[in-house]
Amino acid sequence: MKRLLALLLAALLPLGALAADATPTDLDPVAAKRAVDLAAQLRCLVCQNQTIAESNAELAVDLRRQVNEQIKAGKSDREIVDFMVARYGDFVLYKPPFNVTTVLLWLGPALLAIIAIVVFARTVRARNRAIVQRPLTDAERAEAERLLAQVSREQR
């Protein structure tokens, strides 16, 4: 019986070592929700098309850690966002505000589309002007009539 108990304890010993790997969280549920909400508002500067909540890049992990530290320090959401903007600029915001420094970011795609439409319209107009309507010469007219007659014979 003692051997069975000793064997059972020996088998359970590795499970105790695995439990030490778990990292306890000291954030309460409200603070954790704030951290997730803030992380969803901030852009990963490495990935650029993901929030820091979605990204696994080292910088995103560091930014999430900074957000958690500032939440622990008792800072408000606005203070945390303002800190990130002061440090990384408006580009760190996943939805940057419309202001002088971000006007190209907001209007750039529309400007590119307008420029593309104007270039396309000018190209089409120039191509249409280049096509000159001139009457056929007698030789060209005779060749066209010959080809049309040949096609009509083949279709019969």
C-alpha positions as CSV (number, residue, x, y, z in Angstrom):
1,M,0.0,0.0,0.0
2,K,2.9,2.4,0.9
3,R,4.5,1.6,-2.5
4,L,1.3,2.4,-4.3
5,L,1.0,5.8,-2.5
6,A,4.6,6.6,-3.2
7,L,4.2,5.7,-6.9
8,L,1.1,7.8,-7.1
9,L,2.9,10.8,-5.5
10,A,5.8,10.3,-7.9
11,A,3.4,10.3,-10.8
12,L,1.8,13.6,-9.6
13,L,5.0,15.4,-8.9
14,P,5.6,16.7,-12.5
15,L,2.1,18.2,-12.4
16,G,3.2,20.5,-9.5
17,A,6.1,21.8,-11.7
18,L,3.7,22.6,-14.5
19,A,1.5,24.6,-12.1
20,A,4.4,26.9,-11.4
21,D,4.5,28.0,-15.0
22,A,1.0,29.6,-14.8
23,T,1.3,33.4,-14.5
24,P,-1.3,34.8,-12.1
25,T,-3.0,38.0,-13.2
26,D,-3.4,40.9,-10.7
27,L,-5.8,42.8,-12.9
28,D,-9.4,42.8,-11.7
29,P,-12.1,42.1,-14.4
30,V,-12.9,45.8,-14.8
31,A,-9.2,46.7,-15.3
32,A,-8.8,43.8,-17.7
33,K,-11.8,45.0,-19.8
34,R,-10.3,48.5,-19.8
35,A,-7.0,47.1,-21.0
36,V,-8.7,45.1,-23.8
37,D,-10.7,48.1,-24.9
38,L,-7.7,50.4,-24.9
39,A,-5.6,47.8,-26.8
40,A,-8.4,47.7,-29.5
41,Q,-8.0,51.5,-30.0
42,L,-4.2,51.4,-30.6
43,R,-2.5,50.4,-33.8
44,C,0.4,48.0,-33.9
45,L,3.2,50.2,-35.4
46,V,4.9,47.1,-36.8
47,C,1.9,45.4,-38.4
48,Q,0.0,48.6,-39.1
49,N,-3.2,46.8,-40.1
50,Q,-3.8,45.3,-36.7
51,T,-4.6,46.6,-33.2
52,I,-2.1,45.9,-30.4
53,A,-4.8,43.5,-29.1
54,E,-4.6,41.4,-32.3
55,S,-0.9,41.6,-32.9
56,N,1.8,39.3,-31.5
57,A,4.7,41.6,-32.5
58,E,7.1,42.4,-29.7
59,L,6.2,46.1,-29.9
60,A,2.5,45.3,-29.5
61,V,3.3,43.1,-26.5
62,D,5.3,46.0,-25.0
63,L,2.5,48.5,-25.7
64,R,0.0,46.2,-24.0
65,R,2.3,45.9,-21.0
66,Q,2.5,49.7,-20.9
67,V,-1.2,50.0,-21.0
68,N,-1.5,47.5,-18.1
69,E,1.1,49.4,-16.1
70,Q,-0.7,52.7,-16.6
71,I,-4.0,51.2,-15.6
72,K,-2.3,49.9,-12.4
73,A,-1.0,53.4,-11.8
74,G,-4.5,54.7,-11.8
75,K,-4.5,56.7,-15.0
76,S,-7.7,57.3,-16.9
77,D,-8.3,55.9,-20.5
78,R,-7.8,59.4,-21.9
79,E,-4.5,59.9,-20.1
80,I,-3.3,56.5,-21.4
81,V,-4.3,57.3,-25.0
82,D,-2.8,60.8,-24.7
83,F,0.5,59.3,-23.5
84,M,0.6,56.9,-26.4
85,V,-0.1,59.7,-28.9
86,A,2.5,61.9,-27.3
87,R,5.1,59.1,-27.6
88,Y,4.2,57.6,-31.0
89,G,2.0,60.3,-32.8
90,D,-1.5,60.1,-34.1
91,F,-0.6,57.1,-36.2
92,V,-0.7,54.9,-33.1
93,L,-4.5,55.4,-32.9
94,Y,-6.4,52.8,-34.9
95,K,-8.9,55.5,-35.8
96,P,-6.8,58.7,-35.9
97,P,-8.6,62.1,-35.5
98,F,-9.1,64.3,-38.6
99,N,-6.7,67.2,-38.1
100,V,-3.9,69.0,-40.0
101,T,-1.3,66.2,-39.4
102,T,-3.7,63.4,-40.5
103,V,-5.5,65.1,-43.4
104,L,-3.5,63.2,-46.0
105,L,-4.2,59.9,-44.2
106,W,-7.9,60.6,-44.4
107,L,-8.2,62.3,-47.8
108,G,-5.3,60.5,-49.5
109,P,-7.3,57.6,-50.9
110,A,-10.0,59.9,-52.2
111,L,-7.4,62.2,-53.8
112,L,-5.7,59.2,-55.5
113,A,-9.1,58.0,-56.9
114,I,-9.8,61.5,-58.2
115,I,-6.4,61.8,-59.8
116,A,-6.8,58.4,-61.4
117,I,-10.2,59.4,-62.9
118,V,-8.8,62.6,-64.3
119,V,-5.8,60.9,-65.8
120,F,-8.1,58.2,-67.3
121,A,-10.5,60.8,-68.8
122,R,-7.6,62.9,-70.3
123,T,-6.1,59.7,-71.8
124,V,-9.4,58.7,-73.4
125,R,-10.0,62.3,-74.8
126,A,-6.4,62.4,-76.2
127,R,-6.9,59.0,-77.8
128,N,-10.2,60.1,-79.3
129,R,-8.6,63.3,-80.7
130,A,-5.8,61.3,-82.2
131,I,-8.2,59.2,-84.3
132,V,-8.7,61.3,-87.4
133,Q,-11.7,60.6,-89.6
134,R,-10.5,60.7,-93.2
135,P,-12.2,59.4,-96.3
136,L,-11.0,56.3,-97.9
137,T,-8.8,56.5,-101.0
138,D,-10.1,54.8,-104.2
139,A,-7.6,52.0,-103.7
140,E,-8.7,51.4,-100.1
141,R,-12.4,51.5,-101.1
142,A,-11.8,48.9,-103.9
143,E,-9.9,46.7,-101.5
144,A,-12.7,46.9,-98.9
145,E,-15.4,46.1,-101.5
146,R,-13.3,43.1,-102.7
147,L,-12.9,41.7,-99.1
148,L,-16.6,42.2,-98.4
149,A,-17.6,40.4,-101.6
150,Q,-15.2,37.5,-100.8
151,V,-16.7,37.2,-97.3
152,S,-20.3,37.2,-98.6
153,R,-19.4,34.5,-101.2
154,E,-17.9,32.3,-98.5
155,Q,-21.0,32.6,-96.3
156,R,-23.3,31.3,-99.0
